[in-house]
Amino acid sequence: MGYGGAHVARNATSAEKPETGSEEKVEKPDGRKRRWREHKIARREELVDGTLAAIRARGREIGMDEIASEIGISKTVLYRYFTDKNDLTNATMTRYVETTLAPRIYFAISGDLDEYHLTQAVIRAYVETVATDPEVYLYVMANNAGSNRDVVAESERMIAELLATVLGERLRLREMDSGGSVPWAFAIVGAVQLATHWWISNKSMSAEDLIDYLVMMTWGGIHGVASANGSPSKFKAQPHPLVDESSTSET
């Protein structure tokens, strides 16, 4: 009986305190690794901001040596935080979209404006953002290939989807067909982006003239959609004169 009690006690003790060899190893967070990761993230952001400043100062054709020189570091330091030029370019493009381009477009879209002035505000925000930062924009577009293309495409998609939401809500509010809001939004974003890219490359007109032309074109499309209640079948059933003769006849 005594042996049995002692045996049970030993078993209980063993159950409560497993042998050292069978214990699960719980890894403690490595403070040094965490601090290095945090430092690397912060340092990358500093270097990306420095790269943006260098592009603005030296133009879109800038290379890694010039970027490093403008920031005041060696190229070796850049490669300590970025695997190659493509990595730095991708990070720079992402930073530009997230901190400059996208916020200005989102702010314009979120404005409490009627449809015409909302159209005008969004187009103005895009054109003026590009016009005030042309070298960065052209650097982004010049390197818009491979994985870098994904950064630009993602920003275009986010803006188009937000615009589609606004279009859909406003059409439904008027009990119109909102089924085309997504392709319309992507078409508007694509048209404005391509036209602005053409303009920034040759500047054959003023930014204000470009905005006026783009607003007129875009609003003409939106007005046409609304006049048919958003319905393709109703639109196709309507006559389509280039101009309304009654509006051009002499009074």
C-alpha positions as CSV (number, residue, x, y, z in Angstrom):
1,M,0.0,0.0,0.0
2,G,2.8,2.4,0.9
3,Y,4.6,1.5,-2.3
4,G,1.5,2.0,-4.3
5,G,1.0,5.5,-2.7
6,A,4.5,6.5,-3.3
7,H,4.3,5.2,-6.9
8,V,1.2,7.3,-7.5
9,A,2.8,10.3,-5.9
10,R,5.8,10.0,-8.1
11,N,3.6,9.6,-11.2
12,A,1.6,12.7,-10.2
13,T,4.8,14.6,-9.7
14,S,6.1,13.5,-13.1
15,A,2.8,14.5,-14.8
16,E,3.0,18.0,-13.2
17,K,6.7,18.4,-14.1
18,P,7.7,16.7,-17.2
19,E,11.3,15.7,-17.7
20,T,13.5,18.4,-19.2
21,G,14.0,16.5,-22.4
22,S,10.3,16.3,-23.1
23,E,9.5,20.0,-22.4
24,E,8.3,22.1,-25.4
25,K,10.7,24.8,-26.2
26,V,9.1,28.2,-26.2
27,E,11.0,30.6,-28.2
28,K,11.3,34.0,-26.8
29,P,11.1,36.9,-29.2
30,D,14.5,38.1,-30.2
31,G,14.6,41.8,-29.3
32,R,17.6,42.5,-31.5
33,K,15.9,41.0,-34.6
34,R,12.7,42.9,-33.9
35,R,14.6,46.2,-33.4
36,W,16.6,45.5,-36.6
37,R,13.4,44.9,-38.6
38,E,11.9,48.2,-37.2
39,H,15.1,50.0,-38.0
40,K,15.2,48.6,-41.5
41,I,11.6,49.6,-42.2
42,A,12.2,53.1,-40.9
43,R,15.5,53.5,-42.8
44,R,14.0,52.2,-46.0
45,E,11.3,54.9,-45.8
46,E,13.9,57.6,-45.2
47,L,15.9,56.4,-48.2
48,V,12.7,56.3,-50.4
49,D,11.9,59.9,-49.3
50,G,15.4,60.8,-50.2
51,T,15.1,59.1,-53.6
52,L,11.9,61.1,-54.3
53,A,13.8,64.3,-53.4
54,A,16.7,63.3,-55.6
55,I,14.4,62.6,-58.6
56,R,12.8,66.0,-58.1
57,A,16.2,67.6,-58.0
58,R,18.0,65.7,-60.8
59,G,15.1,64.5,-63.1
60,R,13.6,61.2,-64.1
61,E,16.8,59.8,-65.8
62,I,18.6,59.7,-62.4
63,G,20.7,56.6,-61.6
64,M,21.6,54.8,-58.4
65,D,25.0,56.6,-58.1
66,E,23.2,60.0,-58.4
67,I,20.5,59.0,-56.0
68,A,23.1,58.0,-53.4
69,S,25.1,61.2,-54.0
70,E,22.0,63.3,-53.6
71,I,21.0,61.6,-50.4
72,G,24.5,61.9,-49.1
73,I,25.3,58.2,-48.7
74,S,27.3,55.5,-50.6
75,K,25.6,53.2,-53.1
76,T,26.7,50.4,-50.8
77,V,24.3,51.7,-48.2
78,L,21.4,51.7,-50.7
79,Y,22.1,48.1,-51.5
80,R,22.1,47.2,-47.8
81,Y,18.4,48.1,-47.6
82,F,17.3,47.4,-51.2
83,T,18.2,44.3,-53.1
84,D,18.6,46.1,-56.4
85,K,17.5,49.2,-58.4
86,N,14.2,47.5,-59.2
87,D,13.5,47.1,-55.4
88,L,14.2,50.8,-54.8
89,T,12.1,51.9,-57.7
90,N,9.2,49.7,-56.6
91,A,9.4,51.2,-53.1
92,T,9.6,54.7,-54.5
93,M,6.6,54.2,-56.8
94,T,4.6,52.7,-53.9
95,R,5.5,55.7,-51.7
96,Y,4.5,58.2,-54.3
97,V,1.2,56.6,-55.0
98,E,0.3,56.1,-51.3
99,T,1.4,59.5,-50.0
100,T,0.8,61.8,-52.9
101,L,-1.3,60.6,-55.8
102,A,-4.0,58.4,-54.2
103,P,-4.8,60.7,-51.2
104,R,-5.4,63.6,-53.4
105,I,-7.8,61.6,-55.7
106,Y,-9.6,60.1,-52.7
107,F,-10.0,63.5,-51.1
108,A,-11.6,64.9,-54.3
109,I,-13.9,61.9,-54.8
110,S,-15.1,62.1,-51.2
111,G,-16.2,65.7,-51.6
112,D,-19.8,66.6,-51.1
113,L,-20.3,68.0,-54.6
114,D,-22.9,67.7,-57.3
115,E,-22.0,65.3,-60.2
116,Y,-20.6,68.0,-62.5
117,H,-18.3,69.6,-59.9
118,L,-17.3,66.2,-58.6
119,T,-16.2,65.2,-62.1
120,Q,-14.3,68.5,-62.3
121,A,-12.6,68.1,-58.9
122,V,-11.4,64.6,-59.5
123,I,-9.9,65.4,-62.9
124,R,-8.3,68.6,-61.6
125,A,-6.8,66.7,-58.6
126,Y,-5.1,64.1,-61.0
127,V,-3.8,66.6,-63.5
128,E,-2.5,69.1,-60.9
129,T,-0.8,66.3,-59.0
130,V,1.1,65.3,-62.1
131,A,1.7,68.9,-63.1
132,T,3.3,69.8,-59.8
133,D,5.5,66.7,-59.6
134,P,6.3,65.9,-63.3
135,E,9.7,64.4,-62.8
136,V,8.5,61.9,-60.2
137,Y,5.5,61.0,-62.3
138,L,7.7,60.5,-65.4
139,Y,10.2,58.4,-63.4
140,V,7.3,56.2,-62.2
141,M,5.9,55.8,-65.7
142,A,9.4,55.3,-67.3
143,N,9.9,52.3,-64.9
144,N,6.4,51.0,-65.2
145,A,7.2,47.5,-66.2
146,G,7.4,44.1,-64.7
147,S,6.7,44.0,-60.9
148,N,6.7,47.9,-60.9
149,R,3.7,47.8,-63.3
150,D,1.7,46.2,-60.5
151,V,2.1,49.2,-58.3
152,V,0.6,51.6,-60.9
153,A,-2.0,49.1,-61.9
154,E,-3.1,48.6,-58.3
155,S,-3.4,52.3,-57.7
156,E,-5.5,52.7,-60.9
157,R,-7.7,49.8,-59.8
158,M,-8.3,51.3,-56.4
159,I,-9.2,54.7,-57.8
160,A,-11.5,53.1,-60.4
161,E,-13.2,50.9,-57.9
162,L,-13.8,53.9,-55.6
163,L,-15.2,55.9,-58.5
164,A,-17.4,53.0,-59.5
165,T,-18.9,52.9,-56.0
166,V,-19.7,56.7,-56.3
167,L,-21.2,56.3,-59.8
168,G,-23.3,53.3,-58.7
169,E,-24.6,55.0,-55.6
170,R,-25.6,58.1,-57.5
171,L,-27.3,56.2,-60.3
172,R,-29.2,54.0,-57.9
173,L,-30.3,57.1,-56.0
174,R,-32.0,58.3,-59.2
175,E,-33.4,54.8,-59.9
176,M,-31.2,54.4,-62.9
177,D,-29.4,51.3,-64.2
178,S,-26.0,51.1,-62.4
179,G,-24.8,47.9,-64.0
180,G,-22.2,49.7,-66.1
181,S,-20.7,51.7,-63.2
182,V,-17.5,49.5,-63.0
183,P,-16.5,49.6,-66.8
184,W,-17.4,53.3,-66.9
185,A,-15.2,54.1,-63.9
186,F,-12.3,52.1,-65.4
187,A,-12.8,53.9,-68.8
188,I,-12.8,57.3,-67.1
189,V,-9.6,56.6,-65.1
190,G,-7.9,55.1,-68.2
191,A,-8.8,58.1,-70.4
192,V,-7.7,60.7,-67.9
193,Q,-4.5,58.9,-67.1
194,L,-3.5,58.4,-70.8
195,A,-4.4,62.0,-71.8
196,T,-2.5,63.4,-68.8
197,H,0.5,61.2,-69.7
198,W,0.4,62.5,-73.3
199,W,0.2,66.1,-72.0
200,I,3.0,65.9,-69.4
201,S,5.3,64.5,-72.1
202,N,4.9,67.5,-74.5
203,K,3.0,70.3,-72.8
204,S,1.3,71.5,-76.0
205,M,-1.4,73.2,-74.0
206,S,-1.8,74.6,-70.5
207,A,-2.9,72.4,-67.6
208,E,-6.1,74.5,-67.3
209,D,-7.0,73.8,-71.0
210,L,-6.3,70.1,-70.5
211,I,-8.6,70.0,-67.4
212,D,-11.3,71.8,-69.3
213,Y,-11.1,69.4,-72.3
214,L,-11.1,66.3,-70.1
215,V,-14.0,67.6,-68.0
216,M,-16.0,68.4,-71.1
217,M,-15.4,64.9,-72.6
218,T,-16.0,63.0,-69.3
219,W,-19.1,65.0,-68.4
220,G,-20.5,64.5,-71.9
221,G,-20.2,60.8,-71.3
222,I,-21.8,60.9,-67.9
223,H,-24.6,63.2,-69.1
224,G,-25.2,60.8,-72.0
225,V,-25.4,57.8,-69.6
226,A,-27.9,59.7,-67.4
227,S,-30.0,60.8,-70.3
228,A,-30.6,57.1,-71.1
229,N,-31.1,56.2,-67.4
230,G,-27.9,54.1,-67.6
231,S,-29.7,51.6,-69.9
232,P,-27.8,50.5,-73.0
233,S,-31.1,49.3,-74.6
234,K,-32.7,52.7,-74.1
235,F,-29.5,54.4,-75.4
236,K,-29.5,52.3,-78.6
237,A,-33.2,53.1,-79.2
238,Q,-32.5,56.9,-79.1
239,P,-31.6,58.9,-82.2
240,H,-27.9,59.9,-82.2
241,P,-27.4,63.2,-84.1
242,L,-23.9,64.7,-83.6
243,V,-25.6,67.9,-82.5
244,D,-29.1,68.9,-81.6
245,E,-30.2,70.9,-84.6
246,S,-32.7,72.9,-82.4
247,S,-29.8,74.1,-80.2
248,T,-27.8,75.4,-83.1
249,S,-30.6,77.1,-85.1
250,E,-30.7,80.8,-85.2
251,T,-33.3,82.4,-82.8
